[in-house]
Amino acid sequence: MKQLRKELLLSLPSLAWLSLFVLVPAALILIIAFRATAASGGIADEWTLGQFRILAEPHIQVLLWRTLWISAVTSAICLALAIPVAWFIARARESLRPTLLLLVIVPFWTNFLIRVFAWNQILHSEGALARFLRAIHLLEPNQPLLFNSGAVILVSVYTYLPFAILPLYAAAEKFDFRLLEAARDLGAGALRSVFSIFIPGIATGIRTALVIVFIPMLGSYVVPDLVGGSNGQMIGNKIAQRNFSDRNLPSASALAAILSVAVLAPMLIRRRNANHSA
């Protein structure tokens, strides 16, 4: 009991912080989602389920689907790129690893908006990249690089790739690479050794990387707003529009609540199945 009290006291500041800045705002958003919208904007006094009828609107369904598939594709690409990088860093000389990790986190030293604006200029229709691609006939004269889902995926991969590399490296660093040599000695090919031994061995890092990339991508709105345009908007852009432009906070809260349920439901179902299996 004494040890339990000590652990609770040590955890109390973190629990208080999470409760104040995570749980309380989430609860407020959920409550506001069941309120009506005032005629002059803002929150009315009535309670209603009408805000959730927004799911029946075709353009919202399109945004939700686009949000899901862009988030999934971005997460998959980040994972495919991060696993070889984590492998390389983990197999590098121990004295070289800090330098390689430093190169991974260097982008964090620059403001996020500046980096996205830089990509806006790189992908601009009159930029050097677009002119080069048109010169070698890989881009049609009127085909843009900006303001589409592809641009959103490209910039999102650039943004979230370091977040995928770090947990994968943490898992790969603890992996015993002698197991791969043993698998090769037993007749397994290089690819089979990787997919049968290495990938399961870093499964914790893979799950962490997927969560770190996929969940923030679901609520992303800065990247789609700056490089996606109307053809690359995601549900985060609609939430921002309902909140700031339309002053329809209940509708924005309903969309945010739907997004939260979409994220939490699979995790809760998986945990429930794991408990039943145990």
Number of C-alpha atoms within 10 A of each C-alpha: 6 7 8 9 10 11 11 12 12 11 11 12 11 11 14 12 11 12 13 12 10 12 14 12 12 16 12 11 19 19 15 22 27 19 23 21 23 15 9 9 13 16 18 14 9 10 14 14 11 15 20 17 10 14 14 9 9 10 11 16 14 14 18 21 14 19 21 18 12 22 24 19 14 25 26 16 14 25 22 13 15 23 20 14 19 22 19 15 20 22 14 12 10 10 8 12 15 12 11 15 16 10 11 16 14 10 14 11 7 9 9 14 12 10 15 20 14 12 19 21 15 16 20 18 17 12 13 13 15 21 15 12 14 15 12 8 10 11 15 11 13 8 11 15 22 23 21 17 21 16 23 29 24 15 21 22 24 16 18 19 23 22 20 28 26 20 22 27 24 15 19 25 16 11 16 12 16 9 14 19 13 12 17 14 10 9 10 15 12 13 10 14 18 15 11 14 17 19 15 12 19 20 14 15 22 22 14 17 25 19 16 16 25 23 18 12 24 23 18 20 20 18 27 26 17 19 29 24 17 13 16 24 27 32 25 24 20 19 22 17 15 18 18 12 10 14 18 22 25 29 28 24 25 26 26 21 20 17 17 16 13 14 15 13 11 11 12 12 11 12 12 12 11 10 9 8 7 6
